């Protein structure tokens, strides 16, 4: 009986050691090694966007920029966030989530109506010209992408405030459009962080 107990205990300890090495050392090192493969390392590190070696944002997180003067707003804006104090933002990047309000919620309807009016006023268009994604929050509240229609709506204002030719801003938006995945999944999108960086670069001498 004691020999059987010693044999079973030895087998259990050997298995413990083997699986500790496999799951605690080999597997994590393998995952880390794969994350270093060229083409994957950037995604593994959070898809950071760098300029001159300095991280300036992530292509996965939409941070709505706040203009110093709201009357002279030079930025393209993201979708609204349910975590924001105001109806238009900016979002609180330390939290993520939707409002969880039903489609028949009066609070949600009021927020959407208010957003539509504010965006129409900001862009100088009729309220019915404001696209749906501009007034509805995403599930995460930190969506980095907007529709090409919402980006197009903001072109005139950005060109006017930045002083860039409207044709140049329109080209920057066109270049920032990502098509459907595999050509048929989802809808075309525009990454706001990358687009704002492109606008800023265009304003620099020689840009």
N, C-alpha and C positions, 0 to 999 in steps of 0.2 A: 504493500500500500504506500509506504514511504517512497519507494523507488518510482512508483507511478506518479505520485505527487511532485517529486523532483523533476521527472521527465516533462510533465505538463507545465510546471512552472518555468522550466528552461525554454520550452517551446513558446510559451506566452511572452517571455522576456525577449527572445530572439525576434518574434514578430513585432513587438513593440519597438525595438531598436530599428528594424528594417523599415517599418512604416513611418517612424519618426524621421529617419534620414530621407526617405522618398518624399513624404508630404511636407516636411519642415525645411528641407534643404534643397533637394534636387528639383522638385517642382517649382518652388519660388525662383530658383536660379534660372530654370528653363524659361519661365514666363518673362523674367527680367531680360534674358538674352534675346528673346523674340522681340521685345519692345525696343531693343537697340538696332534692329534691322533697319537699314535705310528705307525711308518711306513710311515707317511705322513709328519711329521715335518721336516725331512731332505730335502725333495723335496720343501717344502714351503719356506725354508730358502736359497734356491739356490743350493741344492745338493752339499754342501761344503764337501771337503775332509779334514779331520783333522789328525794330527799326534801329539801325546802327548798333546792333548787339543788345539792345534793351527791350524787354518785353513791354508792349504798350497795350495789350489786351488779349482776348481769346476769341477765336472765330466761333466758339460754341456758346458764348455768353453775350447777350445783348445788353449793353449798358447805355441807357438813354442819356445823351449829353445835355448838360444844363447850360444855356447861354448866359453870359454875363449880363446881357441886355435882352430881355425877351422881345423887345421891339425890333432888334437887329439880330435875329436868330440865324446863324450860318450853318446849322447842322441838319442832317437828315435824322429823322427820329424813328425809334423802334415802335413796336406795338405797346399798348399800355400794359401795366402790371397790376394784379389784384393786391400786391403787397405794398404798393405806393400809397403815400398819404393823400396825394391829390389824384384826381381821375386820370390825368395824363402822365403822371410820374414825377420824378424818376423812380425806378424800381429800387427796392432794398435788396442788394445782391447777396445779403447774408441769409435771405429766406427764399424759398421757392415753392410755388403752388398756385392753384387757381382759386377763384372765389367760392366754388362749389354751389353757386346760386343757380336755381332752376331757370329755364327759359321764360317762365311766367312770373319771375320775381320782379316786383315793382322797383326794388332798389337797383337791380341790374338794368332794367329799362331806363331808369333815371340816369344812371351812370353813362350808358350808351348814348342817350340823347344829349347829355352834357358834353361828352367827348366829341360828338359829331359837330356840335355848335362851335366848340373851341377850336377844333382843327380847321373847320371851314373859315373861321375868322382869321386864324393864323396864316392860312394859305391863300386867302382872298378868293374863295370859290363858294358856290352854293352848297348847302348841307348835303344835298342828294348826290353831289360829286365825290363825297368822301367814301373810299372803299371800305368794305366790311372789316378787313383785318386791322384797319387803323383805329377802330372804335371797340374792338373786342379783345380781351386779354387772352394770352395763350395759356395752356395748361401749366407751364412752368413759371410763367411771369417773367422769364429771362430769355425769351426767344430772340435770337440774333438776326432773324430773317424777316423781311417784309415782302409783300407782293410787288412786282414791277409797277403795278398801278399806283400803289401808295408812294413808291419812290418817284414816279413821274409827277405825282401831284405836288411834290416838294421841290421840283427842279427850279421853277421860276423864283421862289423865295431864296433858295441857296445861291443861285446865280446873282440875284440882285444884291444880296448882303455881302457875298464874298468878292464881287466884282469880276468874277469869271464870266466869259462869254457863255450864253445859255446853250449854244451848240456844244461847247466843251463839256459842260455839266451833263448834258444829255448823253454825250458819248461815254462819260465816266459811268453813268448809270447803266448804259447798254453793256459795257464791258464787265460790270459787276453782276450781271444776271447769270444765275446758275440754272441750267435747264432741268428737265425732269430726270429723275434717276432712271438709268437704263433707257431713257428716251420715252418712257410712258408712265412711270410711277410718280405720283405727287404732282405738284405744280411748280412752275419757275419761281425762284426766290432771289432776293437781293440781300446780301449780308451788310447790315448797316455799319458795323464797326469798320469793315474793310473799305466800304464806300466813303465814310467820313475821312479815313486816313488818306485815301486817294485824292479827295477834295483838298485836304490840307497840303498834300505834296504838290498839287497843281498850283497852289497859291505861292509856293516858295519860288524865289528867283531861279529861272531855268526849268521850272516845273512844267 
